[in-house]
């Protein structure tokens, strides 16, 4: 940029200066910082232009800023290159000053109009967010009715994300954690749940999906209807689930999976990546409780599970943190069913079958220390 062009309007039309203000280009930031050192007389003008930039655009989302700045620059470019009609003037200097003043006023007016249009496009015309989020914190469960009428129950520490036009052009849900879906029938728009390891496609059905990030296991349990499961980490292979069937995908294949399969007579398949797929029947207890969805009725169920696994469930259920001071306690196995019980009641019950002690440690998150 030439020194005689150094003014606020010209700076705001300079792409390198915009990158300098945004900090989006190391090269442009270095250029303008070096320019300021070598041209201290222009510092006041540059600072004023920076302040104008942030005042005008601080409220805009950075993801949309480049597009809107380009549109604004085009508007100003058109204004600056508009044809000029010359005419005789009695006093050349006076009329020259008058027209220069008019052009400056016009440039500022066009600039402000452009900014107004930009703000309108971003905040009025496109005011709807791209996604909607629903979340259940640790220690709570939440019921959500989606725009298409489908019902979702979120377990503790879980969240779903849908598009703002969900139910109009598509019905796709991204899940983190665990949720039960009671899907409204609509054959024209298949209902799809996306998780890291698998996608679950249904037309009209009820099913549970468990996909906590740190578990390494993703499960889909079908209660009624029919779903198609796509295993994304297994070359997008597909499997059909029928009522009262469950599929479990384990990211890392281990001996414990083989032992579990042998003990319960589950069908097991492993792929070349060392991952495993378990498919099994869902069975209700004598009381009619289905373990996979017992949490919906505020029932906490574990069946011959290690304390290490149970601790994860309790952390989500009660919003606490467990600290095993003796690792041997991790391998203790328990079977139990609890309904709306306090945490100390659960721990006291577990203590009756295996010897361990527990103590509370207050903090931002309550910690339960486990020791022998």
C-alpha positions in Angstrom: 0.0 0.0 0.0 1.3 3.5 -1.0 1.8 6.0 1.8 -0.6 8.5 0.1 -3.3 5.8 0.3 -2.9 5.4 4.1 -6.4 6.0 5.5 -9.0 3.9 7.4 -11.1 3.1 4.3 -8.1 2.0 2.3 -6.7 -0.1 5.1 -10.0 -1.9 5.6 -10.0 -2.8 1.9 -6.5 -4.2 2.1 -6.5 -8.0 2.5 -3.1 -8.1 4.3 -4.3 -5.6 6.8 -7.5 -7.7 7.5 -5.3 -10.8 8.0 -3.1 -8.7 10.4 -6.2 -7.7 12.4 -7.5 -11.3 12.5 -4.1 -12.8 13.2 -4.8 -15.3 10.5 -1.6 -14.9 8.5 1.9 -15.0 10.1 3.4 -13.4 7.0 0.9 -10.5 7.0 1.2 -10.0 10.8 5.0 -9.8 10.5 4.7 -7.4 7.6 2.5 -4.9 9.5 4.4 -5.1 12.7 7.6 -4.4 10.8 5.8 -1.6 8.9 4.8 0.0 12.3 8.4 -0.1 13.5 9.7 1.6 10.3 6.8 4.1 9.9 5.9 5.4 13.4 4.1 8.4 11.8 1.4 6.0 10.5 0.9 4.3 13.8 -2.1 6.5 14.8 -3.9 5.8 11.5 -3.2 2.1 11.6 -4.4 1.9 15.2 -7.6 3.8 14.3 -8.2 1.4 11.4 -7.7 -1.6 13.7 -10.2 -0.2 16.2 -12.7 0.4 13.4 -12.2 -3.2 12.2 -12.9 -4.7 15.7 -15.8 -2.4 16.4 -17.5 -3.3 13.1 -16.7 -7.0 13.0 -16.2 -8.2 16.6 -19.7 -9.5 16.7 -19.5 -11.6 13.5 -18.6 -15.3 13.6 -15.1 -15.8 12.2 -16.3 -18.7 10.1 -18.5 -16.3 8.1 -16.1 -13.3 8.2 -14.1 -14.0 5.1 -17.2 -14.4 2.9 -18.8 -11.2 4.2 -15.6 -9.2 4.0 -15.2 -10.2 0.3 -18.8 -9.1 -0.3 -18.1 -5.8 1.4 -14.9 -5.2 -0.5 -16.8 -5.8 -3.8 -19.4 -3.2 -2.8 -16.7 -0.7 -2.0 -14.7 -1.5 -5.1 -17.8 -0.8 -7.2 -18.3 2.5 -5.5 -14.7 3.6 -5.8 -14.5 2.8 -9.6 -17.8 4.5 -10.5 -17.6 6.8 -13.5 -16.9 10.5 -12.7 -18.6 13.3 -14.7 -16.4 16.4 -15.0 -17.8 19.9 -15.5 -16.5 23.4 -15.7 -16.0 25.0 -12.3 -15.7 28.8 -11.7 -13.4 28.2 -8.7 -11.3 25.1 -9.4 -9.7 24.8 -6.0 -13.0 25.4 -4.1 -15.0 23.0 -6.2 -12.2 20.4 -6.1 -12.3 20.5 -2.3 -16.1 20.2 -2.4 -16.1 17.1 -4.6 -13.3 15.5 -2.6 -15.5 16.0 0.5 -18.5 14.6 -1.2 -16.6 11.5 -2.3 -15.3 10.9 1.2 -18.9 11.2 2.6 -20.1 8.8 -0.1 -17.4 6.3 0.6 -18.2 6.3 4.3 -21.9 6.0 3.6 -21.4 3.1 1.3 -19.1 1.5 3.8 -21.7 1.8 6.6 -24.4 0.4 4.3 -22.2 -2.5 3.5 -21.7 -3.2 7.2 -25.4 -3.0 7.8 -26.1 -5.5 5.0 -23.5 -7.8 6.5 -25.0 -7.7 9.9 -28.4 -8.2 8.5 -27.3 -11.2 6.5 -25.6 -12.8 9.5 -28.0 -12.0 12.3 -31.4 -11.6 10.7 -31.5 -13.7 7.6 -29.4 -16.5 9.1 -30.4 -16.2 12.7 -31.2 -19.9 13.1 -28.3 -22.0 14.5 -26.9 -24.7 12.3 -27.3 -27.4 15.0 -29.3 -28.0 18.2 -27.8 -29.7 21.2 -29.4 -31.6 24.0 -27.4 -32.8 27.0 -27.8 -34.7 30.2 -25.1 -33.9 32.8 -23.6 -36.5 35.1 -26.1 -37.4 37.8 -29.2 -36.7 35.7 -31.3 -38.2 32.9 -33.3 -36.2 30.4 -36.3 -36.7 28.1 -36.3 -35.0 24.7 -39.0 -34.8 22.0 -37.5 -34.3 18.6 -39.2 -32.1 16.0 -40.5 -35.2 14.1 -42.2 -36.5 17.3 -39.6 -39.1 18.1 -38.7 -39.5 21.8 -35.2 -39.6 23.2 -34.1 -40.4 26.7 -30.5 -39.4 27.5 -28.6 -41.2 30.2 -26.1 -39.4 32.4 -23.1 -37.7 30.7 -24.7 -38.0 27.3 -25.6 -35.6 24.5 -27.1 -35.6 21.0 -26.8 -33.1 18.1 -29.4 -32.6 15.3 -29.5 -30.2 12.3 -31.8 -27.2 12.6 -34.0 -28.6 9.8 -34.3 -32.1 11.4 -37.4 -33.8 10.2 -37.8 -31.7 7.1 -35.1 -33.1 4.7 -33.4 -35.7 7.0 -33.5 -37.3 10.4 -30.0 -37.8 11.6 -28.7 -37.7 15.1 -25.1 -37.6 16.4 -24.8 -39.3 19.8 -22.1 -39.1 22.5 -22.9 -41.4 25.5 -26.1 -43.4 25.9 -29.7 -42.8 24.7 -32.9 -44.7 24.2 -34.8 -43.8 21.0 -38.5 -44.3 20.4 -38.7 -43.4 16.7 -41.7 -41.9 15.0 -42.5 -44.0 11.8 -41.7 -42.1 8.6 -40.5 -44.4 5.7 -39.7 -41.4 3.6 -37.1 -40.1 6.0 -35.0 -42.9 7.6 -33.9 -42.2 11.2 -30.1 -42.6 11.6 -28.0 -42.4 14.7 -24.3 -41.7 14.2 -21.7 -42.7 16.7 -17.9 -43.0 16.3 -18.0 -46.8 15.7 -21.3 -47.4 14.1 -24.4 -45.9 12.4 -27.8 -47.2 13.3 -30.6 -46.8 10.7 -34.3 -47.4 11.5 -37.7 -46.7 10.0 -39.9 -47.0 13.0 -38.5 -48.7 16.1 -37.3 -48.5 19.7 -33.7 -49.2 20.5 -30.9 -48.2 22.9 -27.4 -47.0 21.9 -24.5 -46.9 24.2 -21.4 -45.1 22.9 -19.4 -43.3 25.7 -16.1 -42.0 24.4 -13.8 -43.6 27.0 -15.5 -47.0 27.1 -14.0 -48.5 23.9 -17.3 -50.3 23.4 -20.3 -49.4 21.4 -23.6 -51.2 21.8 -27.0 -51.2 20.1 -29.9 -53.0 21.7 -33.1 -53.4 19.7 -36.4 -53.6 21.7 -38.8 -53.6 18.8 -38.8 -53.1 15.0 -35.8 -53.5 12.8 -32.5 -51.7 12.5 -29.5 -51.8 10.2 -26.1 -51.3 11.9 -23.2 -50.1 9.8 -19.8 -50.8 11.5 -17.7 -47.9 10.3 -14.4 -49.3 11.7 -15.0 -52.7 9.9 -15.1 -51.4 6.3 -18.7 -50.2 6.7 -20.0 -53.8 7.0 -23.7 -54.0 7.7 -25.7 -56.2 10.2 -29.4 -56.5 10.8 -30.8 -56.5 14.3 -34.1 -58.1 15.2 -36.2 -57.5 18.3 -34.4 -58.5 21.6 -31.0 -58.7 19.9 -27.9 -56.7 20.8 -24.7 -56.0 19.0 -21.5 -55.0 20.8 -18.5 -53.5 19.0 -15.2 -53.6 20.9 -12.5 -51.3 19.5 -9.6 -53.4 20.9 -9.9 -57.2 20.8 -8.9 -58.8 24.1 -8.9 -62.2 25.8 -11.7 -61.0 28.1 -14.0 -60.8 25.1 -13.3 -64.4 24.2 -14.0 -65.5 27.9 -17.2 -63.5 28.0 -18.4 -65.0 24.7 -17.6 -68.5 25.8 -19.3 -68.1 29.2 -22.5 -66.7 27.7 -22.5 -68.5 24.4 -22.5 -65.3 22.4 -21.6 -65.3 18.8 -18.3 -63.6 18.3 -16.5 -62.4 15.2 -13.1 -60.7 15.0 -11.7 -58.8 12.0 -8.1 -58.4 10.8 -7.7 -55.2 12.9 -8.1 -57.1 16.1 -11.5 -55.7 16.9 -14.5 -57.8 17.9 -18.2 -58.0 17.2 -20.5 -59.7 19.7 -24.1 -60.5 18.8 -26.4 -61.8 21.5 -30.0 -62.2 22.6 -31.4 -59.7 25.1 -33.0 -61.5 28.1 -35.3 -60.0 30.8 -34.9 -60.9 34.4 -37.6 -62.8 36.4 -38.9 -59.4 37.4 -39.3 -58.4 33.7 -36.3 -56.0 33.8 -34.2 -55.6 30.7 -30.7 -54.7 31.9 -29.8 -52.7 28.8 -32.6 -50.2 29.3 -33.2 -50.4 33.1 -31.6 -47.0 33.5 -34.6 -45.4 31.8 -36.7 -46.4 34.8 -34.0 -45.2 37.3 -32.8 -48.7 37.9 -29.1 -49.4 38.3 -28.3 -52.9 37.2 -25.0 -54.8 37.1 -24.6 -58.5 36.5 -21.3 -60.2 37.5 -19.4 -57.0 36.6 -16.0 -55.9 38.0 -15.8 -53.0 40.4 -13.7 -51.2 37.8 -16.7 -51.4 35.4 -19.3 -50.6 38.1 -17.3 -47.5 39.2 -17.7 -46.0 35.8 -21.5 -46.5 36.0 -21.6 -45.0 39.5 -19.6 -42.0 38.4 -22.1 -41.1 35.7 -25.1 -42.0 37.9 -24.1 -40.0 41.0 -21.7 -37.4 39.4 -18.7 -38.5 41.5 -15.2 -39.8 41.0 -13.7 -43.1 42.3 -10.1 -43.5 43.4 -8.9 -47.1 43.8 -6.1 -46.9 46.5 -5.8 -50.7 46.2 -5.9 -52.0 42.6 -7.0 -55.5 43.8 -10.4 -54.0 44.5 -10.9 -53.3 40.8 -11.3 -57.0 40.1 -14.0 -57.6 42.7 -17.2 -58.8 40.9 -20.8 -57.9 41.9 -24.4 -58.5 40.9 -27.0 -56.1 42.0 -30.2 -54.1 41.2 -30.8 -50.7 42.8 -33.7 -48.2 42.3 -33.3 -44.6 43.4 -30.9 -45.6 46.1 -28.3 -43.2 47.6 -24.7 -43.9 46.8 -23.7 -44.9 50.3 -26.6 -47.4 50.3 -25.1 -49.0 47.2 -21.6 -49.1 48.6 -22.7 -50.5 51.9 -24.6 -53.3 50.0 -21.4 -54.1 48.0 -19.4 -54.2 51.2 -21.5 -57.0 52.5 -20.2 -59.4 49.9 -16.5 -58.2 49.5 -14.3 -56.6 52.1 -13.3 -53.0 51.3 -13.6 -49.5 52.9 -14.7 -46.2 51.4 -14.4 -42.6 52.4 -15.5 -39.3 50.9 -13.2 -36.5 49.8 -15.0 -33.2 49.1 -14.0 -31.1 46.1 -15.4 -29.6 42.9 -16.3 -33.2 42.2 -16.8 -35.5 45.2 -14.2 -38.3 45.3 -14.8 -41.7 46.8 -11.6 -43.4 48.0 -11.7 -47.2 48.0 -9.2 -49.2 50.1 -8.9 -52.5 52.0 
